[in-house]
Amino acid sequence: MTRVPFVYLDRQFADLDPYLEDLRELARSGQFTLGPAVGEYEERFAALQQAPHAIGVSSGTDALIVSLEAMDIGPGDEVITCATTFIATVGAIVAVGASPVLVDCDDAYLIDCEAVAEAIGPRTRAIMPVHYTGDMADMKNLSKLAERHGLLMVEDACQAVAASIDGRPAGLWSDAAAFSLHPLKNLNVWGEGGVVVTRDDELAERIRRRRNHGLIDRDRVAEFGRNYRLHALQAVIGLRLMDSAEAIIDRRNEIAARYDEAFADLDEIRLPPRRPGVRHAFHLYVMEVERRDELLGFLIDREVEAKIHYPIPIHLQPAAAGLGYGRGTFPRSEHYADHAITLPGHQHLTDDEVAAAIHAVHEFYGRHER
Ligand SMILES: Cc1ncc(COP(=O)(O)O)c(C=O)c1O
């Protein structure tokens, strides 16, 4: 049996020596707090995302929080986001004291634009689309909507490094975009890390200050901030991985295309639409299937390490009870949570492993390969 692993860190870091050598150099320099490594990482990240500003912070969650704070979004304000996402999206809105307003997803598991339009009210300050799975939300229509209603927009791009629409990446469609460098994200580090990308010079300046106690320089404080700094150690690791960013996304797309082709004509499987002009980052390869839990057990038995992202939509989480949504409020998100399965789709899979995953799914549904 071919094991098809979900986690790839042992493969990615099989040769530790170059990383340890870089870390030795950092230790010798003693520049652990911001410093040249963080500066260089920010420059490289900005280039990757074609953005004028990239600001390294302590996590993807903090990237969302500091962006909202720098826009003065807080108590009394509403931020519209999607019921299908990782909990951190909504947690960030709650963390700044604002009220999350949830809407349903569309058939690509991305925030439904029409539902956003309907949810806009007098207290709405911002929209927070999520580029869930690494696919891009409908930024063309969302930007128009935000402009028409004078709303701010923060993209949750935590799963979407190097994704784009018509060659224009996340962060260039809105006021700011938040990225995560979590170890299992496409572009990762050895712990926690995040980046805010923005085109707005003033906002960039404010975020830069807020991540470092509001300091203007060593002695003067412009406003009260926090410590949201990206650690230099993570920047050093991240810099080594930066060269492979494009190749990582390309390989993930190649694997996704093989899966798409293999599953396209199975009645029990529904693939999300693949839209022209969208470069998907394929952080997660997700599809909706019949008999999902049975398939999951079958795949795990065959050592194909499938996962569920995520089995409970946000509005049905105990934490969200106070928001007043119940079962039936967001039918697409609920259907997704009950039927979605994620196949291993990372850049370290071999072609044989991808074939083994396809074979196992076909076997479950009684399909014999031609
Ligand atoms: C959609 C989404 N938003 C936010 C986050 C938070 O990122 P982090 O874990 O770096 O705080 C993540 C990842 O964990 C995510 O997938």
The ligand as a MOL file (V3000), in Angstrom:
LIG
                    3D

  0  0  0     0  0            999 V3000
M  V30 BEGIN CTAB
M  V30 COUNTS 16 16 0 0 0
M  V30 BEGIN ATOM
M  V30 1 C -8.6540 31.2950 6.4180 0
M  V30 2 C -7.6800 31.4930 7.5470 0
M  V30 3 N -7.7150 32.6500 8.2510 0
M  V30 4 C -6.8450 32.8850 9.2450 0
M  V30 5 C -5.8890 31.9490 9.6080 0
M  V30 6 C -4.9920 32.2660 10.7650 0
M  V30 7 O -3.6370 32.1550 10.4760 0
M  V30 8 P -2.5990 31.8240 11.6580 0
M  V30 9 O -2.7750 30.3790 12.0130 0
M  V30 10 O -1.2670 32.1160 11.0470 0
M  V30 11 O -2.9170 32.7280 12.7950 0
M  V30 12 C -5.8160 30.7390 8.9130 0
M  V30 13 C -4.8280 29.6920 9.2040 0
M  V30 14 O -4.6470 29.1240 10.1970 0
M  V30 15 C -6.7500 30.4940 7.8660 0
M  V30 16 O -6.7210 29.3440 7.2000 0
M  V30 END ATOM
M  V30 BEGIN BOND
M  V30 1 1 1 2
M  V30 2 1 2 3
M  V30 3 2 2 15
M  V30 4 2 3 4
M  V30 5 1 4 5
M  V30 6 1 5 6
M  V30 7 2 5 12
M  V30 8 1 6 7
M  V30 9 1 7 8
M  V30 10 2 8 9
M  V30 11 1 8 10
M  V30 12 1 8 11
M  V30 13 1 12 13
M  V30 14 1 12 15
M  V30 15 2 13 14
M  V30 16 1 15 16
M  V30 END BOND
M  V30 END CTAB
M  END
